[in-house]
Amino acid sequence: MKRRPLLAGNWKMHTTVMDACELAAEIGKCSAGLEDRDVIIAPPYTVLSEVAHVLQGSNVLVASQNICWEDKGAFTGEISPTMLKSAGGTAALIGHSERRQIFHEDHALINQRVVGALRFGLIPIFCIGETLEERESDKTFEIIEEQIREGLAGVSIDDMKKMVVAYEPVWAIGTGKTASKEQAQEVHAFIRALLEKMFEKDIADSTRILYGGSVKPDNVDELMAQPDIDGALVGGAALNAESFCRIINFT
Ligand code: PEP
């Protein structure tokens, strides 16, 4: 099955309003005319509305870097799906390794976020990945399976049609160490087989699985050539217009 490539940029805790608008404008320009792929950027909340405004009419979608499951209420520090949509966002990163590791978000919380995002019609970009210690002790598949089973608990086949999965080995995020194309492909194939076991073949075949972890202009093409890699989630290189534009224009 042919899956539409998706290139996503995570700006993390970077950019002032002015930086963000300039960067978004550059990305809007270099993605014009790219009809065969989707581009998403996830700016910080403080600039999300401005970025969405700059990108209005372009084919770049805007995502948040996390999302609450409730519509409104006493959840200091969180934003709701309704708030995100009103600011121009349509997708949300959930379960990023920095949320898991630094902010101790666990499977149950991440699952609540996934289910909430789906309830409000957002596209969840559900992130998973093993640490170096887990890889070195041969636990990669076990950890990935646990993250997927727990994170997607209660998600229906119908909801899975919106889901995007991002495999991001923690040891490759922001370290300059990319998983080799073989290492990435092996885990992507494992994830697809697991989705088939948990849901059905059509879901496994149609779900986009992104790779994230030091994706750069010089490794994007070989990663994207792998049969089960359907896109990239990019951190550092998404903050530079030239690099990100090269990445979204992968061949
Ligand atoms: C990320 O933050 O999701 C990421 C993959 O970062 P980097 O590309 O900098 O490794």
Residues whose N, C-alpha, C, O or C-beta is under 5 A from the ligand:
A	BS01	PEP	N10 A172 I173 G174 T175 G212 G213 S214 V215 L233 V234 G235 G236 A237
